[in-house]
Amino acid sequence: MNNDKRNLHILVVDDEPLIHVIMREILESCQHKVSLASNGLDALHAMVRQEVDLVFMDIRMPVMDGLTAIKFLRKCEQGEHLSLMEHHELAQSLYSRRKGTKTTVVAVTGNIDEREILFEAGMDEFIAKPFKIEKIHNILNEFCGKSLEGSPADKRRHPRHSIKNNTITVCNGINGQAIDISMSGLAIRYGNFESIPNEWSVTLHNTVKKTSTPYLPLKLIRNIEMEGAPSSGVETKTVGAMFIDLDASQENQIKQFIDNLP
């Protein structure tokens, strides 16, 4: 392992002291530096004072919740800080410190049904409470295994890809439409009448580049029925699934598939 590429400064934001203890122990065992904050406002001030590479952000917190904090951060990173109605001095300081960058933020939530809301707000990934140590290690491998060389914006590249224009179809005996994809999993829209197992395998097809993956194993983590879209009136379900038990060859195939997306 190259420590220059993997040792990061990680900020843990949670109002539960026990979570601070657990996360610090896990992260420091991986040789990462850890800072702590008890709410979103404290976290934003911490990111003004010091450089942070990765944030684990709880969603339900007093003073300032995680969604509010991530929206505030993204506006400052993107130079839209003047549109913020509160905490003007903090917004200016955060903009001066982090403009042109994209800090990787992982949501920590007890409600995985909020997945779309979290990603729309600017989260890069999420872990569900009660979380497993293996999931945290997977997050660290995904985000910290990349080289930290290059510009701040490059090293904080968003790993999740939103899918538009029916670019990816998903086949496993029934056809679905991928909504987003990352190295850790994907969200799929199926017809509301489809029965989805807890674990299954799928083939992904890029309809633009005409490329496909071999069968990839998935585990169901969320299954939500949605009302019909205004254009079609057809009711659908949104399925959240994580890749499981991948070998090195399958991980490389997913990476190449994602790299070929428009």
ABEGO torsion letter per residue (X at the ends): XBAAAABBBBBBBBABAAAAAAAAAAAAAAGBBBBBBABAAAAAAAAAABBBABBBBBABBBGBBAAAAAAAAAAAAAGAAAABABGAAAAAAAAAAABGBBBBBBBBBABAAAAAAAAAAGBABBBBOBBBAAAAAAAAAAAAABBABEBAAAAABBABBBBBGGABBBBAGBBBBBABBBAAEBBBBBBAABBBBABBBBBBBBAAAGBBBBBBBBBBABBBBBBBBAAAGBBBBBBBBBBBGBBAAAAAAAAAAAAABX
